[in-house]
Structure formats: C-alpha cells, structure tokens
Amino acid sequence: MQHAIDPKIDCVFKALLGAEGNRRLLIHFLNAALGDDLPADPGGGTISTGCFLRSVSVRL
C-alpha cells in the first residue's frame, strides 16, 4: 500500500511524531529506533514516558 504522505519529509515527520496526541507513536518509534542502544535500567531499558518542549526558532 502506497501513501501519499512521505514520513521522511521533515514537516510530515514533525506532524506525526511532534504532536501531543501522538505521544504513544513517538515512544514506540524511539524504542524501535534506539533498541539495544538504550541503557539497561530497572525500567527494562525502554522509554515509557516523555514530555514535549516548545520549539524555538533561531536565526543565524
């Protein structure tokens, strides 16, 4: 199945993973992408929560 929206485009990526309503999708993506690189801890070495920070644009 082909989608009309390409998630590799920055604005689409931000819309999918940067929205508060998609928090679970972001956490799942980060756990899948980081996998074994996450440090082992009492929580099992996975990301389970997070918070969204307001983005700031800086002109150079």
N, C-alpha and C positions, 0 to 999 in steps of 0.2 A: 504494500500500500504506500503510495507516494503522497507526501503532504505538501501543501502549497507554501508552508512556512518553514524556513530553514533555521533550525536552532543554533547553527554556527554563526549566524549574524548577531553582532553584539546587542542590538536593541531587542531582538527576539529573545536572546539568552537572558537579558536583564528582566524582560517582561515575564518570562516563565519562572525564573529562579529568584528574582528580586522582589516578588510580591508577597506580602504578609500572608495572603490566602494560600500560597503555595509552599509554606514552610516545610511541610512533610516531604514534598517533592525535592526541595533543596537538601534536606538532611539525608534523604535516600541517595541523591546524586553524589553528595560529598563522601558518604560512606563507601559507595561503589567506586568512586574515583580514587580515593586515598587508600582504601583497603588495608593492606598489610603495613602501610607507612604510618598508621596511627599507633601511638604508644599504647602498650598494654597497661591497663589500669583496672581498679576494682569494678569499673562500669563495663568491662568487657572489651575495651578498645574500639568503641564506636561512638559516633556523635549522636546524641539523643535530644539535644535542645540547642537553641541559639537565639540571638536577637538581631533585629535589623537596625542598622545605623543609618542615619540620614546621610545621603551623599552630598559632597561639597565639590563644586567645580572650581578649579584653579587655572587661571590663565598664565601662561609662561611667556 
